[in-house]
């Protein structure tokens, strides 16, 4: 038996995460996709995605996110239905992709990333993501002290007590 890679989500944590309801996570992912991707999708990609169910499966975290494209936005789907395309990888590998530190082809050929289902849809999704000008996801930007620094100026502006109109 191969030991888990050192960057994998620990098995006990994965087992705990597997008990969480999937839908709220799917809503968060769909919201993030709408904020980061929806405006950049080409018309031909929008047509191909229309009504197709996509699934992201984070293997080591035992998390699955289901969503679809409605023509205007990504929306969360209730799990349990068959997905047209499932993209699976470990949490670390998805983070590496988001930070543009790893190439999807490298992960695919090293069997750390897999796609199951509609092959044409998978290629379109991969090529679309490769072509998009996405900001690099910087984990340090989301450290609690950095988030508080960004929120602090907003809370100080205005000066008035917001409880009273």
C-alpha positions in Angstrom: 0.0 0.0 0.0 1.4 3.4 -1.0 1.5 6.0 1.8 -0.4 9.2 1.2 1.7 12.0 -0.2 2.8 14.5 2.5 0.7 17.3 0.8 -2.5 15.2 0.9 -5.4 16.1 3.2 -5.0 13.8 6.2 -7.4 10.8 6.0 -9.2 11.6 9.3 -9.9 15.1 8.1 -11.1 13.8 4.7 -13.5 11.4 6.5 -14.8 14.3 8.5 -15.2 16.5 5.4 -17.1 13.7 3.6 -19.9 14.0 6.2 -20.5 17.7 5.2 -23.5 18.4 2.9 -22.2 18.9 -0.6 -24.7 21.6 -1.8 -23.4 24.5 0.2 -19.9 23.9 -1.2 -21.3 23.7 -4.7 -22.9 27.1 -4.2 -19.6 28.6 -3.1 -17.8 27.1 -6.1 -20.5 28.3 -8.5 -20.2 31.8 -7.0 -16.5 31.8 -7.3 -16.7 30.6 -10.9 -19.2 33.4 -11.7 -16.9 36.0 -10.2 -13.8 34.7 -11.9 -14.8 33.0 -15.1 -18.3 33.7 -16.3 -17.5 37.1 -18.0 -14.6 35.6 -19.9 -16.3 32.6 -21.5 -16.5 32.7 -25.3 -19.9 32.3 -26.9 -19.1 28.9 -28.4 -18.0 27.6 -24.9 -21.2 29.0 -23.4 -23.3 27.1 -25.9 -21.4 23.9 -25.3 -21.7 24.2 -21.5 -25.4 25.0 -21.6 -27.3 22.6 -19.4 -24.3 20.3 -18.9 -23.6 19.1 -15.4 -20.0 19.3 -14.2 -18.5 17.8 -11.1 -15.3 18.6 -9.3 -14.1 15.8 -7.0 -11.4 16.5 -4.5 -10.2 13.0 -3.8 -8.3 13.3 -0.6 -10.7 15.8 1.0 -13.7 13.5 0.0 -15.5 16.6 -1.4 -17.6 16.8 -4.5 -19.0 19.9 -6.1 -21.7 19.8 -8.7 -22.7 22.7 -10.9 -23.9 23.6 -14.4 -24.0 26.6 -16.8 -27.4 28.1 -17.3 -26.5 30.4 -20.2 -25.9 33.4 -17.9 -24.2 31.9 -14.9 -22.9 28.9 -13.1 -25.4 27.4 -10.6 -25.0 24.7 -8.0 -26.7 21.4 -8.6 -27.9 18.9 -6.1 -25.6 15.9 -6.0 -26.6 12.3 -6.9 -27.3 12.9 -10.6 -25.0 11.7 -13.3 -22.4 14.3 -14.3 -21.5 15.0 -18.0 -17.9 15.6 -16.9 -16.1 14.8 -13.6 -12.7 16.3 -12.9 -10.8 14.7 -10.0 -7.6 15.5 -8.3 -6.2 16.0 -4.8 -6.7 19.3 -2.9 -3.0 20.2 -3.3 -3.1 19.6 -7.1 -6.3 21.8 -7.5 -4.5 24.5 -5.5 -1.4 24.2 -7.7 -3.7 24.6 -10.8 -5.4 27.6 -9.3 -2.0 29.2 -8.5 -0.8 28.3 -12.1 2.2 26.4 -10.6 1.2 23.2 -12.4 0.0 22.5 -15.9 -3.2 20.4 -16.3 -1.4 18.2 -18.9 1.4 17.5 -16.4 -1.0 16.5 -13.7 -3.1 14.4 -16.2 -0.1 12.5 -17.5 1.2 11.8 -14.0 -2.3 10.5 -13.1 -2.8 13.1 -10.5 -5.7 14.7 -12.4 -8.4 12.7 -14.2 -11.4 13.5 -16.3 -14.3 11.1 -16.8 -17.3 11.5 -19.0 -17.7 13.5 -22.1 -14.2 13.8 -23.7 -15.1 16.7 -26.0 -16.5 18.7 -23.0 -13.4 17.9 -21.0 -11.1 19.1 -23.7 -13.1 22.3 -24.2 -13.0 23.0 -20.4 -9.3 22.4 -20.2 -8.5 24.5 -23.3 -10.8 27.3 -22.1 -9.1 27.4 -18.7 -5.7 27.4 -20.3 -6.7 30.4 -22.6 -8.2 32.5 -19.9 -6.3 35.4 -18.3 -7.0 34.5 -14.7 -5.4 36.1 -11.7 -3.2 33.7 -9.8 -4.8 32.5 -6.6 -2.5 33.6 -3.8 -3.1 31.7 -0.6 -1.3 34.4 1.4 -3.9 37.0 0.3 -6.5 35.0 2.3 -4.6 34.8 5.6 -6.8 36.2 8.4 -4.5 39.2 9.0 -4.5 40.1 5.3 -8.3 39.9 5.0 -8.7 42.1 8.1 -6.3 44.6 6.7 -8.5 44.9 3.5 -11.7 45.1 5.6 -10.4 47.6 8.1 -10.4 50.7 5.8 -14.0 50.0 4.8 -15.2 49.7 8.4 -13.5 53.0 9.3 -14.9 54.9 6.3 -18.2 56.5 6.8 -17.6 56.9 10.6 -21.3 56.8 11.4 -23.0 54.2 13.4 -24.6 51.9 10.8 -27.3 50.7 13.2 -29.2 53.9 12.7 -30.1 55.2 9.2 
